[in-house]
Amino acid sequence: MAVPKKKTSKSKRNQRHAVWKAKAATAAQKALSIGKSVLSGRAQGFVYPMDEAEESED
């Protein structure tokens, strides 16, 4: 089984954790932004399926 040759420092570990957390926050913010634009009807460049029932009513 492979083992690391040297112990990872606390600063490296914390830095890696901070990057991981930042990616999650960015993804959540982007998802919220896309959701708001889709609900408001101002979505451009974002393709999402429409219900066929809604299209037939128009």
N, C-alpha and C positions, 0 to 999 in steps of 0.2 A: 504494500500500500504506500502511495506517495505521501510524503510529509513535507511541510515547508522547511527550508534550510535555516531561515532566520525568523525571529518573532517580528510580527508586524507592529509598528509603533502605534500608540494611541492616536496620534495626530493623523496618520494615514487611514486608520480605521474610521475615525470621525469624519474625515474628508470624504471617504467613499460613501458613508452613510448620508452625508449632507447632499451629495450629488444624487443619490437614489431618491431622497425625499423631494428634492427640487424637481426631478423628472415627473414625479407623481403629481405635484402641485401644478406644473405646467400643463400636463395632460388633462387634469380636472378643469382647469380654467378654459382650455380650448374646447372641451366637450360642452361646458356650460354656454360658451359663446355661440357654438354651432346650434345648440338646442334653442337658444333665444332667437337666433336669426330664422330658424325653421318655423318656430311658432309665430313669429311676427310676419312671416311671408316675405322677408327681404333676403332670403338665402340665394346667393349667386355662386355658381361654381361648386355647388354641393348637390349631389343627386341622391334622392331618396324615393322609395316606392310610394305611389299614391294608391289609395283604395279605389277599385273600379266602381264601386257604388257611388262615390263622390263625383267621379267624372261623368257618370251617366245622368246625374241630377242637373248638372250645369247646362 
